[in-house]
Amino acid sequence: MNKRKILFSVNTVLAYRISSTYYNNLHFVWCSDKYDYGMLQPSSSNPLTIVQRYLQDVYSRDDHSAIIKQNKEGLIRGAAIKRANGVVTEEVEKKIITIVNNADFEFFMPLLYVIPYNNVATICQPVSAEKKARFDSTEYIIEMLPRQSFEVINIGKTVSGFGGEV
């Protein structure tokens, strides 16, 4: 990959706060090297489409939102992994689960992580073919992205001033 590339990842305010507070400011991200691939990237791994889905479901307060449900499940699964790896205690894991299960819609506002590739070249891994949204999609994982390695755009603050602090 070109070392001047930028990677983009979409996370929620809730995911950001949990990683900042409980995981030593190390963030798990699934990312791509374009903000919008249009039809060349499946919607589930296209950052722009992900942002749009979160915004639509948060603003409409959709209690059946698939993307919010998926985010909650991922955060709970992540807490279990962090406990298994000794990053957090069982008590902290339970606290995270409670926080996730009680989070209001505003905590699912999307944040765009803008990640210069040269900051993460040694920790960025291509997603394996069987885990990609489509065999030819462009997807990367960074399991422990240090906070100093990326910038955050609070999409909620750019749309009608909604979104709260990160």
Secondary structure, DSSP 8 states (H G I E B T S, - for coil): --TT-EEEEEEEHHHHHHHHHHSTTEEEEEEBS-S--GGGS-GGG-HHHHHHHHHHHHHTT-TT-HHHHHHHHHHHHHHHHHHHTTSS-HHHHHHHHHHHHH--GGGG-EEEEEEEHHHHTTT-EE--GGGSSSTT---EEEEEEEGGG-EEEEHHHHTTT-S---
